[in-house]
Amino acid sequence: MLLLHGMGATGDVWRGYAGLAPDLPGHGSSAWDPPYTFEKHALAVAPLLTKPTVVIGHSMGGVIALALAALKPDLVTKVVGVVGCSRRIPRPSESGCRT
């Protein structure tokens, strides 16, 4: 499984999950290599896939996962896009706020 982080994050956001979680170009320990495009990011991670793989991406990582599937359909079996918060946000009635 390939796990792709969102913009401004690093592969560390996937700590605790099974799979390969690289730093995308220009993030964390990965060098910056302009231009900054989804296709270029997809091609940067493509060599990590040695067999057909499920690719999970959060936010920008989800868009890169779709680009990767379009560019290398033989290597991507499924794409899962993850969008959401990392913690629960209380409803106004739970936090004491009035609506």
Secondary structure, 3 states (H helix, E strand, C coil): CEEECCCCCCHHHHCCCCCECCCCCCCCCCCCCCCCCHHHHHHHHHHHCCCCEEEEEECHHHHHHHHHHHHCCCCEEEEEEECCCCCCCCCHHHHCCCC
